[in-house]
Amino acid sequence: MEFIAGFKVQLIHNIYLGLSLRLNRLLSDTEPENFDNIYIPGFNKKTEENKFGAGFNYTITYRIPFKF
């Protein structure tokens, strides 16, 4: 299960800053025989004590002005 929230704002003309926060909870995990999953893509590191994960992302974007 995953919850994502984010936004993008214009700092100056054609330059934007974007921020996002991702919170996730591991509901189930299928383990192979004789091996434990240490890293799950999209979730990050998995431990026995913690089934929750979080991530933070930021972007700086420049929009190329095309005039037709």
C-alpha positions as CSV (number, residue, x, y, z in Angstrom):
1,M,0.0,0.0,0.0
2,E,1.4,3.4,-0.9
3,F,0.5,7.1,-0.4
4,I,2.1,9.8,-2.5
5,A,1.7,13.6,-2.2
6,G,3.6,16.3,-4.1
7,F,3.5,19.6,-5.8
8,K,5.4,21.8,-8.3
9,V,5.8,25.6,-8.1
10,Q,7.4,28.1,-10.5
11,L,10.4,29.8,-8.8
12,I,11.2,32.2,-11.6
13,H,10.3,32.4,-15.3
14,N,10.5,28.8,-16.8
15,I,12.2,27.3,-13.7
16,Y,10.2,25.0,-11.4
17,L,10.8,23.2,-8.1
18,G,8.9,20.0,-7.4
19,L,8.7,18.1,-4.1
20,S,7.1,14.8,-3.3
21,L,6.7,12.5,-0.3
22,R,6.1,8.8,-0.5
23,L,4.9,6.7,2.4
24,N,4.4,2.9,2.0
25,R,3.5,-0.2,4.0
26,L,4.5,-3.7,3.2
27,L,1.3,-5.9,3.3
28,S,2.7,-9.2,2.2
29,D,6.1,-10.7,1.2
30,T,6.8,-14.0,-0.6
31,E,10.2,-15.3,0.4
32,P,12.1,-17.8,-1.8
33,E,13.4,-21.0,-0.2
34,N,16.5,-20.7,2.0
35,F,16.7,-17.0,1.3
36,D,15.2,-13.8,2.8
37,N,14.3,-10.7,0.8
38,I,16.6,-7.9,1.8
39,Y,15.7,-5.3,-0.8
40,I,12.3,-5.0,-2.5
41,P,12.1,-2.7,-5.6
42,G,9.7,0.1,-5.0
43,F,9.8,-0.4,-1.3
44,N,13.5,-0.2,-0.4
45,K,15.2,-2.2,2.4
46,K,13.0,-4.7,4.3
47,T,13.6,-5.5,8.0
48,E,11.8,-7.8,10.4
49,E,11.0,-5.0,12.8
50,N,9.7,-2.4,10.4
51,K,7.1,-2.9,7.6
52,F,6.9,0.9,6.8
53,G,8.9,2.9,4.4
54,A,9.2,6.5,3.3
55,G,10.9,8.4,0.5
56,F,11.5,12.1,-0.4
57,N,12.1,13.4,-3.9
58,Y,12.8,16.9,-5.3
59,T,13.3,18.1,-8.9
60,I,14.4,21.4,-10.4
61,T,13.0,21.7,-14.0
62,Y,13.7,24.2,-16.8
63,R,11.0,24.5,-19.4
64,I,12.5,25.3,-22.8
65,P,10.3,28.1,-24.3
66,F,9.3,27.2,-27.9
67,K,7.7,30.0,-29.9
68,F,5.8,28.8,-33.0
